[in-house]
């Protein structure tokens, strides 16, 4: 008989698709497991992923440190999503911030693995 892990908080975070592979690998190496939901959005219609990570509240600092180290914001040029005949051959480039993470930490009333 295995014992249930102590899960008292849920970290819900949205991260850029280009960073999610490194992040999930580093989280797994540190003993954190996650559920990933893929999506698209933002100004440049970039791939993003939402991770759900159940933790004990004593693990919060360690998990968030991995997110901070892995998901750094960066500035880059991307083609603007404009539809105009004159831009068909010369797309307008805009500077935007990519990467980083949006993190929510929620209390968990109960955790059951069925």
ABEGO torsion letter per residue (X at the ends): XBBBBBBABBBBBBBBAAAAAAAAAAAAAAGBBBBBBBBBEEAAGBBBBBBBBBBBAAAAAAAAAAAAAABBBBBBBBBBBBBBAAAAABBBBBBBBBEEBBBBBBBBABBBBX
